[in-house]
Amino acid sequence: MGALERFSLSGRVAVVTGGTRGLGAGFAAALGDAGASVVLVGRDEDAAEGVLKSLRDNDIRAEFVQADVTVPADVERVLATTLDRFGRVDVLVNNAGACVHAPALDVTPEDWRSVMDVNLDAVWTCSQVFGRHFVEQGTGTIVNIGSMSGFIVNRPQWQPAYNASKAAVHHLTRSLAAEWAPYGVRVNALAPGYIKTDMSPVDDPAFRQHWIEDAPMQRYGTVEELAPAVVFLASDASSFVTGSVLVADGGYTTF
């Protein structure tokens, strides 16, 4: 198999949580471009319609499963529905996320719980549900979307719950990778820096000093730049990679 062939996901099925917008939609498109059939998971059916149309217009086989990944029964249903529609599942991308911007003393118990429910507990639930299936079939790949915020403290905004949740995701990634490697299951994480999406104000002048000028590359990234990293981690191109956290941040964490 040639080097470029190892990036192919032809014949495989990838599930992307939070796949109806932003990073998740970009990851789904990249996985589809690499040959995978894609299952989008999210709560917003209207948003899913647009993403599905875009994928299908590009000859990518795609389906949507409406689900709340903080509900274990919904996650079990996502797996069952994927197997029913496609007959297999090979890749799980844990992308769904939430953030509360507030100083630590202003974070309410509800704020903290809402972030941890999505960013950590749901990653654990999805990984356990799909991981059990992957272990039984002797193969599978999980890509957790962490963040450079798992390594640094963002400024000028404060977001202690988000930062803590992403640091936990990184170490959960290592823990699962170590445990499941003997069963043919790889678990890695991608830690993005500041990426432009509809929900991320990376081009707001108020943040330029700390978000752009502090980065060696002096710019933010795009979804199109980030998404191929998910293909790498999901494909045989990274067959000897597990327990790793791939940082894609324009060099931000080097300082």
Backbone as numpy.savetxt, mean C-alpha at the origin, in Angstrom:
# Nx Ny Nz CAx CAy CAz Cx Cy Cz
14.74 -17.07 -17.61 13.89 -15.87 -17.61 14.77 -14.62 -17.61
14.51 -13.70 -18.55 15.27 -12.46 -18.61 14.90 -11.50 -17.50
15.73 -10.48 -17.33 15.53 -9.53 -16.24 14.17 -8.84 -16.33
13.81 -8.35 -17.51 12.53 -7.65 -17.64 11.35 -8.59 -17.47
11.52 -9.85 -17.88 10.43 -10.81 -17.72 10.09 -11.05 -16.26
11.05 -10.86 -15.38 10.81 -11.11 -13.96 9.86 -10.08 -13.35
9.66 -8.96 -14.02 8.71 -7.95 -13.54 7.28 -8.27 -13.96
7.09 -9.25 -14.82 5.76 -9.56 -15.33 4.88 -10.18 -14.24
3.63 -9.74 -14.22 2.63 -10.31 -13.31 1.52 -11.00 -14.10
1.83 -11.37 -15.32 0.85 -12.02 -16.18 0.29 -13.28 -15.52
-1.03 -13.38 -15.52 -1.69 -14.53 -14.94 -1.92 -14.45 -13.44
-1.45 -13.39 -12.82 -1.59 -13.27 -11.37 -2.72 -12.30 -11.02
-3.15 -12.40 -9.77 -4.26 -11.58 -9.29 -3.78 -10.78 -8.08
-3.99 -9.46 -8.13 -3.55 -8.57 -7.06 -4.75 -7.87 -6.44
-4.77 -7.83 -5.12 -5.80 -7.12 -4.37 -5.19 -5.86 -3.78
-5.83 -4.71 -4.01 -5.31 -3.43 -3.53 -6.35 -2.78 -2.63
-6.05 -2.66 -1.35 -6.97 -1.97 -0.45 -6.80 -0.47 -0.62
-7.87 0.29 -0.39 -7.81 1.72 -0.65 -7.50 1.98 -2.10
-8.04 1.14 -2.98 -7.68 1.19 -4.39 -8.51 2.10 -5.26
-9.41 2.87 -4.65 -10.34 3.66 -5.45 -9.90 5.10 -5.68
-8.73 5.47 -5.17 -8.25 6.85 -5.38 -6.76 6.92 -5.07
-6.17 8.04 -5.45 -4.81 8.36 -5.04 -3.79 7.29 -5.32
-2.97 6.99 -4.31 -1.91 6.00 -4.46 -2.46 4.64 -4.86
-3.55 4.23 -4.23 -4.10 2.91 -4.51 -4.51 2.75 -5.96
-5.13 3.77 -6.53 -5.52 3.71 -7.94 -4.29 3.62 -8.83
-3.23 4.36 -8.46 -2.00 4.30 -9.23 -1.32 2.95 -9.13
-1.34 2.36 -7.94 -0.75 1.04 -7.76 -1.52 0.01 -8.59
-2.85 0.10 -8.57 -3.67 -0.84 -9.34 -3.35 -0.75 -10.83
-3.20 0.48 -11.33 -2.89 0.66 -12.75 -1.54 0.06 -13.10
-0.55 0.26 -12.24 0.79 -0.27 -12.51 0.80 -1.79 -12.46
0.11 -2.38 -11.49 0.03 -3.83 -11.41 -0.67 -4.40 -12.64
-1.72 -3.70 -13.08 -2.41 -4.13 -14.29 -1.54 -4.00 -15.52
-0.77 -2.93 -15.61 0.15 -2.75 -16.73 1.16 -3.90 -16.80
1.51 -4.43 -15.62 2.47 -5.52 -15.56 1.83 -6.87 -15.85
0.50 -6.86 -16.08 -0.18 -8.08 -16.48 -1.13 -8.68 -15.49
-1.22 -8.11 -14.29 -2.08 -8.69 -13.26 -3.55 -8.33 -13.49
-4.43 -9.20 -13.05 -5.83 -8.83 -12.84 -5.89 -8.17 -11.47
-6.77 -7.18 -11.33 -6.74 -6.35 -10.13 -8.11 -6.31 -9.45
-8.09 -6.44 -8.13 -9.30 -6.27 -7.33 -9.12 -5.02 -6.48
-9.97 -4.04 -6.71 -9.97 -2.82 -5.91 -10.84 -3.02 -4.69
-10.35 -2.60 -3.54 -11.11 -2.71 -2.29 -11.27 -1.32 -1.70
-12.50 -0.96 -1.37 -12.75 0.35 -0.76 -14.19 0.50 -0.37
-14.51 1.64 0.21 -15.87 1.88 0.66 -16.69 2.72 -0.31
-16.01 3.44 -1.21 -16.67 4.41 -2.08 -16.94 3.80 -3.46
-18.17 3.36 -3.67 -18.52 2.73 -4.94 -18.44 3.71 -6.11
-18.83 4.96 -5.87 -18.78 5.97 -6.94 -17.34 6.21 -7.40
-16.43 6.33 -6.45 -15.02 6.53 -6.81 -14.47 5.33 -7.55
-14.92 4.15 -7.15 -14.42 2.91 -7.78 -14.81 2.85 -9.25
-15.97 3.38 -9.61 -16.43 3.29 -11.00 -15.46 3.96 -11.96
-14.95 5.12 -11.57 -14.01 5.82 -12.43 -12.70 5.08 -12.59
-12.20 4.51 -11.49 -10.95 3.76 -11.55 -11.13 2.50 -12.38
-12.25 1.80 -12.18 -12.53 0.60 -12.95 -12.58 0.90 -14.45
-13.23 2.00 -14.79 -13.34 2.36 -16.21 -11.95 2.60 -16.80
-11.13 3.33 -16.08 -9.78 3.62 -16.56 -8.98 2.34 -16.76
-9.06 1.43 -15.79 -8.33 0.18 -15.90 -8.83 -0.65 -17.08
-10.13 -0.77 -17.18 -10.71 -1.60 -18.25 -10.47 -0.99 -19.62
-10.45 0.34 -19.70 -10.14 1.00 -20.97 -8.73 0.67 -21.44
-7.87 0.29 -20.49 -6.50 -0.09 -20.81 -6.33 -1.61 -20.83
-7.46 -2.29 -21.03 -7.46 -3.76 -21.17 -6.94 -4.48 -19.94
-7.18 -3.90 -18.78 -6.83 -4.54 -17.51 -8.09 -5.15 -16.91
-8.04 -6.41 -16.61 -9.18 -7.06 -15.98 -9.25 -6.60 -14.53
-10.37 -6.00 -14.15 -10.47 -5.41 -12.82 -11.88 -5.55 -12.27
-11.95 -5.71 -10.96 -13.21 -5.80 -10.24 -13.13 -4.94 -8.99
-14.29 -4.60 -8.45 -14.36 -3.82 -7.21 -15.12 -4.61 -6.17
-14.58 -4.65 -4.96 -15.28 -5.25 -3.83 -15.46 -4.16 -2.77
-16.70 -3.80 -2.52 -16.98 -2.78 -1.51 -16.81 -3.40 -0.14
-15.91 -2.83 0.66 -15.62 -3.41 1.96 -14.92 -2.39 2.84
-15.04 -2.60 4.14 -14.36 -1.80 5.15 -13.28 -2.69 5.75
-12.02 -2.36 5.50 -10.94 -3.25 5.93 -10.74 -3.26 7.44
-11.43 -2.38 8.16 -11.37 -2.44 9.63 -12.34 -3.47 10.19
-13.13 -4.09 9.33 -14.10 -5.10 9.75 -13.60 -6.47 9.29
-13.20 -7.35 10.20 -12.64 -8.64 9.80 -13.54 -9.45 8.88
-14.83 -9.42 9.11 -15.74 -10.18 8.25 -15.70 -9.66 6.82
-15.53 -8.35 6.65 -15.41 -7.78 5.30 -14.14 -8.26 4.62
-13.06 -8.34 5.37 -11.79 -8.79 4.80 -11.90 -10.25 4.35
-12.53 -11.07 5.16 -12.76 -12.47 4.78 -13.59 -12.54 3.49
-14.55 -11.63 3.38 -15.40 -11.60 2.19 -14.62 -11.16 0.96
-13.67 -10.24 1.14 -12.83 -9.82 0.01 -12.04 -11.00 -0.53
-11.45 -11.78 0.36 -10.70 -12.96 -0.08 -11.61 -13.95 -0.79
-12.75 -14.24 -0.19 -13.67 -15.21 -0.78 -14.17 -14.75 -2.14
-14.49 -13.45 -2.26 -14.99 -12.92 -3.52 -13.91 -12.95 -4.60
-12.69 -12.62 -4.22 -11.58 -12.66 -5.18 -11.38 -14.08 -5.70
-11.39 -15.06 -4.82 -11.22 -16.45 -5.23 -12.39 -16.92 -6.10
-13.58 -16.43 -5.78 -14.75 -16.81 -6.56 -14.69 -16.23 -7.97
-14.24 -14.99 -8.11 -14.24 -14.32 -9.41 -13.02 -14.67 -10.27
-11.88 -14.91 -9.60 -10.65 -15.12 -10.36 -10.04 -16.50 -10.17
-10.48 -17.21 -9.15 -9.95 -18.54 -8.92 -8.61 -18.60 -8.21
-8.04 -17.43 -7.94 -6.74 -17.38 -7.27 -6.48 -15.98 -6.75
-5.47 -15.85 -5.91 -4.98 -14.54 -5.49 -3.50 -14.71 -5.19
-2.69 -13.76 -5.64 -1.24 -13.87 -5.54 -0.58 -12.72 -4.79
-1.21 -11.56 -4.83 -0.60 -10.34 -4.29 -1.63 -9.58 -3.46
-1.21 -9.13 -2.28 -2.01 -8.21 -1.48 -1.22 -6.94 -1.27
-1.82 -5.81 -1.62 -1.22 -4.50 -1.35 -2.07 -3.82 -0.28
-1.50 -3.70 0.92 -2.19 -3.03 2.03 -1.93 -1.53 1.94
-2.84 -0.84 1.26 -2.64 0.58 0.98 -3.59 1.51 1.75
-4.75 1.02 2.17 -5.72 1.89 2.84 -5.07 2.61 4.03
-5.35 3.90 4.15 -4.71 4.66 5.22 -5.55 5.83 5.70
-5.18 6.34 6.88 -5.87 7.48 7.48 -4.85 8.31 8.26
-5.15 9.60 8.42 -4.23 10.48 9.15 -5.02 11.57 9.87
-4.57 11.90 11.06 -5.12 13.03 11.81 -3.96 13.98 12.10
-4.07 15.21 11.62 -3.04 16.21 11.87 -3.42 17.00 13.12
-2.68 16.79 14.20 -2.95 17.49 15.45 -1.77 17.30 16.39
-1.45 18.32 17.20 -0.41 18.15 18.22 -0.81 17.04 19.19
0.17 16.40 19.78 -0.08 15.24 20.63 -1.10 15.52 21.73
-1.02 16.70 22.35 -1.92 16.99 23.45 -3.35 17.24 23.01
-3.55 17.42 21.70 -4.89 17.64 21.17 -5.49 16.39 20.53
-4.72 15.33 20.44 -5.23 14.10 19.84 -6.17 13.40 20.81
-7.39 13.19 20.39 -8.38 12.54 21.25 -8.23 11.02 21.17
-8.77 10.30 22.13 -8.75 8.84 22.03 -9.41 8.34 20.74
-10.45 9.06 20.32 -11.13 8.67 19.07 -10.23 8.90 17.86
-9.48 10.01 17.86 -8.53 10.29 16.78 -7.48 9.18 16.68
-6.90 8.87 17.83 -5.85 7.85 17.87 -6.37 6.51 17.36
-7.54 6.14 17.85 -8.12 4.84 17.49 -8.46 4.80 16.00
-8.96 5.91 15.46 -9.36 5.93 14.05 -8.17 5.71 13.14
-7.01 6.26 13.50 -5.81 6.08 12.70 -5.27 4.66 12.84
-5.19 4.18 14.07 -4.66 2.83 14.30 -5.57 1.76 13.70
-6.86 1.98 13.74 -7.80 1.01 13.17 -7.50 0.74 11.69
-7.24 1.81 10.94 -7.01 1.67 9.49 -5.55 1.35 9.19
-4.63 2.11 9.78 -3.22 2.01 9.38 -2.50 0.80 9.93
-2.94 0.29 11.07 -2.23 -0.83 11.68 -3.11 -2.06 11.84
-4.25 -1.91 12.52 -5.09 -3.08 12.78 -5.60 -3.70 11.49
-6.00 -2.87 10.53 -6.51 -3.40 9.26 -5.39 -4.07 8.46
-4.19 -3.53 8.53 -3.05 -4.17 7.86 -2.80 -5.55 8.47
-2.90 -5.61 9.79 -2.74 -6.90 10.48 -3.83 -7.88 10.05
-5.09 -7.42 10.06 -6.19 -8.31 9.70 -6.08 -8.81 8.27
-5.83 -7.88 7.34 -5.71 -8.28 5.93 -4.52 -9.22 5.74
-3.41 -8.91 6.39 -2.23 -9.76 6.26 -2.49 -11.15 6.82
-3.18 -11.24 7.94 -3.45 -12.54 8.54 -4.41 -13.36 7.68
-5.48 -12.71 7.20 -6.47 -13.42 6.39 -5.84 -13.90 5.08
-5.18 -13.01 4.36 -4.57 -13.39 3.09 -3.32 -14.23 3.33
-2.58 -13.92 4.40 -1.38 -14.70 4.70 -1.70 -16.15 4.96
-2.79 -16.42 5.63 -3.19 -17.81 5.87 -3.42 -18.54 4.55
-4.07 -17.85 3.61 -4.30 -18.44 2.29 -2.97 -18.64 1.56
-2.09 -17.65 1.61 -0.80 -17.75 0.93 0.04 -18.89 1.51
0.05 -19.01 2.83 0.82 -20.08 3.46 0.29 -21.44 3.02
-1.02 -21.58 2.95 -1.62 -22.85 2.54 -1.28 -23.20 1.10
-1.21 -22.17 0.22 -0.92 -22.46 -1.19 0.58 -22.47 -1.48
1.38 -22.05 -0.50 2.83 -22.12 -0.64 3.46 -21.02 -1.44
2.72 -19.96 -1.68 3.26 -18.81 -2.42 2.35 -17.61 -2.21
2.91 -16.43 -2.35 2.13 -15.19 -2.20 3.04 -14.04 -1.81
2.59 -12.85 -2.11 3.38 -11.66 -1.83 2.49 -10.59 -1.20
2.96 -10.00 -0.13 2.27 -8.89 0.53 3.15 -7.66 0.45
2.57 -6.56 0.02 3.26 -5.27 0.00 2.49 -4.31 0.90
3.08 -3.93 2.01 2.47 -2.98 2.93 2.94 -1.57 2.59
2.01 -0.64 2.53 2.39 0.75 2.26 2.63 1.45 3.59
3.91 1.62 3.88 4.30 2.33 5.08 4.47 3.80 4.77
5.53 4.41 5.28 5.78 5.83 5.03 7.15 6.20 5.58
7.76 7.21 4.98 8.98 7.73 5.59 8.68 8.27 6.98
7.38 8.54 7.27 6.98 9.00 8.59 7.20 7.94 9.65
7.46 6.71 9.24 7.84 5.67 10.18 9.28 5.79 10.62
10.04 6.70 9.97 11.45 6.92 10.30 11.70 8.32 10.85
10.90 9.29 10.39 11.14 10.69 10.77 9.87 11.28 11.38
10.00 12.47 11.95 8.84 13.22 12.44 8.59 14.37 11.48
7.42 14.36 10.86 7.11 15.37 9.85 6.93 16.74 10.49
7.24 17.76 9.74 7.02 19.14 10.17 6.63 19.96 8.96
5.91 21.05 9.12 5.53 21.67 10.38 4.27 21.07 11.02
3.59 20.19 10.31 2.40 19.57 10.89 2.81 18.48 11.88
1.95 18.24 12.87 2.20 17.15 13.82 1.18 16.05 13.58
1.65 14.80 13.62 0.76 13.68 13.34 1.27 12.42 14.07
1.29 12.48 15.40 1.92 11.39 16.17 1.29 10.03 15.93
-0.03 9.97 15.77 -0.68 8.67 15.56 -0.25 8.06 14.23
-0.24 8.88 13.20 0.17 8.39 11.87 1.61 7.89 11.90
2.50 8.68 12.49 3.91 8.30 12.53 4.09 6.97 13.26
3.43 6.85 14.41 3.55 5.61 15.19 2.98 4.42 14.43
1.88 4.64 13.73 1.25 3.54 13.00 2.15 3.04 11.88
2.82 3.95 11.19 3.66 3.53 10.07 4.94 2.86 10.56
5.49 3.32 11.68 6.64 2.62 12.26 6.25 1.20 12.64
5.05 1.04 13.16 4.56 -0.30 13.52 4.37 -1.17 12.28
3.87 -0.58 11.20 3.68 -1.33 9.96 5.03 -1.85 9.45
6.06 -1.03 9.54 7.37 -1.46 9.08 7.86 -2.67 9.87
7.68 -2.66 11.17 8.18 -3.77 11.97 7.27 -4.99 11.88
5.98 -4.75 11.71 5.08 -5.88 11.45 5.48 -6.56 10.15
5.86 -5.78 9.15 6.33 -6.32 7.88 7.50 -7.28 8.11
8.47 -6.86 8.89 9.63 -7.70 9.17 9.23 -8.97 9.93
8.33 -8.80 10.87 7.90 -9.94 11.69 7.22 -11.01 10.84
6.29 -10.58 9.98 5.58 -11.53 9.13 6.52 -12.15 8.10
7.44 -11.34 7.56 8.39 -11.85 6.59 9.23 -12.97 7.18
9.71 -12.78 8.39 10.54 -13.79 9.04 9.77 -15.07 9.29
8.51 -14.92 9.70 7.71 -16.09 10.05 7.24 -16.88 8.84
6.92 -16.17 7.75 6.30 -16.83 6.60 7.25 -17.17 5.47
8.50 -16.73 5.55 9.46 -17.03 4.49 9.59 -18.53 4.21
9.62 -19.39 5.23 9.74 -20.83 4.95 8.56 -21.40 4.17
7.46 -20.66 4.12 6.27 -21.14 3.42 6.13 -20.54 2.01
7.16 -19.83 1.56 7.12 -19.26 0.22 6.39 -17.94 0.11
6.16 -17.29 1.25 5.41 -16.03 1.27 6.38 -14.89 1.59
6.40 -13.88 0.72 7.25 -12.72 0.93 6.42 -11.54 1.41
6.97 -10.76 2.35 6.29 -9.58 2.89 7.29 -8.43 2.91
6.96 -7.37 2.19 7.81 -6.18 2.15 6.95 -4.93 2.33
7.61 -3.81 2.52 6.90 -2.54 2.65 7.52 -1.50 1.74
6.71 -0.56 1.34 7.14 0.61 0.59 6.90 1.83 1.45
7.92 2.66 1.62 7.81 3.85 2.46 7.95 5.11 1.61
6.84 5.66 1.15 6.91 6.86 0.31 7.24 8.12 1.11
7.80 9.08 0.40 7.93 10.42 0.95 6.74 11.25 0.52
6.95 12.52 0.23 5.86 13.40 -0.16 5.50 13.16 -1.62
4.30 12.65 -1.83 3.81 12.29 -3.16 2.57 13.12 -3.47
2.50 13.66 -4.67 1.35 14.48 -5.05 0.14 13.61 -5.39
-0.92 13.79 -4.62 -2.22 13.21 -4.92 -3.27 14.28 -4.68
-4.52 13.97 -5.00 -5.59 14.94 -4.79 -5.76 15.29 -3.32
-5.33 14.40 -2.43 -5.55 14.61 -1.00 -4.30 15.07 -0.28
-3.19 15.24 -0.99 -1.94 15.63 -0.34 -1.47 16.98 -0.87
-1.44 18.01 -0.01 -1.12 19.38 -0.47 0.38 19.63 -0.61
1.05 18.78 -1.38 2.51 18.88 -1.47 2.98 20.15 -2.18
2.10 20.77 -2.98 2.52 21.98 -3.68 2.03 23.25 -2.98
1.57 23.12 -1.74 1.15 24.29 -0.96 2.40 25.06 -0.52
2.51 26.35 -0.87 3.69 27.13 -0.50 4.00 27.11 0.99
2.97 26.91 1.81 3.18 26.91 3.26 4.06 25.76 3.71
4.10 24.70 2.91 4.89 23.53 3.29 6.20 23.41 2.52
6.45 24.33 1.59 7.58 24.17 0.69 8.92 24.06 1.42
9.13 24.88 2.44 10.42 24.89 3.12 10.76 23.52 3.68
9.79 22.91 4.37 10.07 21.65 5.06 9.82 20.43 4.19
8.93 20.51 3.24 8.57 19.34 2.44 9.39 19.23 1.16
9.75 20.36 0.58 10.44 20.35 -0.71 11.91 20.75 -0.55
12.16 21.88 0.06 13.52 22.38 0.14 14.41 21.51 1.04
13.83 20.79 1.98 14.61 19.93 2.86 15.00 18.61 2.20
14.44 18.30 1.05 14.74 17.05 0.36 15.89 17.25 -0.63
16.83 16.33 -0.70 17.94 16.48 -1.64 17.50 16.70 -3.08
16.41 16.04 -3.52 15.96 16.20 -4.89 15.15 17.48 -5.09
14.82 18.19 -3.99 14.15 19.48 -4.05 12.81 19.44 -4.79
12.08 18.33 -4.64 10.76 18.23 -5.27 9.97 17.12 -4.61
8.66 17.10 -4.88 7.83 15.99 -4.45 7.82 14.93 -5.54
7.28 13.76 -5.20 7.19 12.69 -6.18 5.78 12.58 -6.74
5.62 11.73 -7.73 4.32 11.49 -8.33 3.94 10.02 -8.16
2.66 9.76 -8.28 2.17 8.39 -8.16 2.80 7.52 -9.24
2.95 8.08 -10.44 3.52 7.33 -11.56 4.97 6.92 -11.28
5.70 7.73 -10.51 7.07 7.37 -10.14 7.10 6.30 -9.07
6.14 6.36 -8.18 6.12 5.45 -7.02 5.59 4.07 -7.37
4.58 4.01 -8.22 3.88 2.75 -8.47 4.77 1.62 -8.99
5.76 1.88 -9.85 6.60 0.77 -10.30 7.33 0.05 -9.17
7.55 0.75 -8.05 8.19 0.09 -6.90 7.30 -1.01 -6.34
5.98 -0.81 -6.41 5.05 -1.85 -5.97 5.12 -3.05 -6.90
5.23 -2.78 -8.21 5.39 -3.88 -9.16 6.65 -4.68 -8.85
7.74 -3.99 -8.57 8.99 -4.67 -8.21 8.78 -5.58 -7.00
8.19 -5.05 -5.95 8.02 -5.84 -4.72 7.00 -6.96 -4.88
6.05 -6.79 -5.80 5.02 -7.80 -6.01 5.47 -8.91 -6.94
6.48 -8.66 -7.74 6.86 -9.57 -8.83 8.08 -10.40 -8.47
8.43 -11.30 -9.39 9.61 -12.13 -9.22 10.91 -11.34 -9.35
10.82 -10.09 -9.76 12.02 -9.25 -9.81 12.61 -9.08 -8.41
11.78 -9.24 -7.38 12.25 -9.12 -5.99 12.17 -10.47 -5.27
12.39 -11.56 -6.01 12.18 -12.89 -5.43 13.09 -13.21 -4.25
14.21 -12.50 -4.11 15.11 -12.73 -2.98 15.01 -11.60 -1.96
13.90 -10.86 -2.01 13.70 -9.72 -1.11 12.50 -10.01 -0.22
12.71 -10.02 1.08 11.60 -10.10 2.03 12.02 -9.46 3.34
11.05 -8.87 4.03 11.35 -8.17 5.27 11.99 -6.82 5.06
11.95 -6.30 3.84 12.58 -5.02 3.54 11.57 -3.88 3.53
12.04 -2.69 3.84 11.25 -1.47 3.71 11.95 -0.60 2.68
11.35 -0.51 1.50 11.93 0.27 0.40 11.48 1.72 0.53
12.44 2.61 0.73 12.14 4.03 0.91 12.22 4.73 -0.44
11.17 5.47 -0.78 11.12 6.25 -2.02 10.69 7.66 -1.65
11.65 8.51 -1.33 11.34 9.81 -0.74 12.16 10.96 -1.29
12.79 10.76 -2.46 13.62 11.83 -3.01 14.82 12.15 -2.15
15.19 11.21 -1.28 16.34 11.41 -0.42 16.03 12.08 0.90
14.76 12.34 1.19 14.39 13.14 2.37 15.00 12.57 3.65
14.95 11.26 3.83 15.41 10.67 5.10 16.92 10.54 5.19
17.65 10.99 4.16 19.11 10.93 4.25 19.66 12.01 5.17
18.89 13.07 5.39 19.36 14.16 6.26 18.93 13.91 7.69
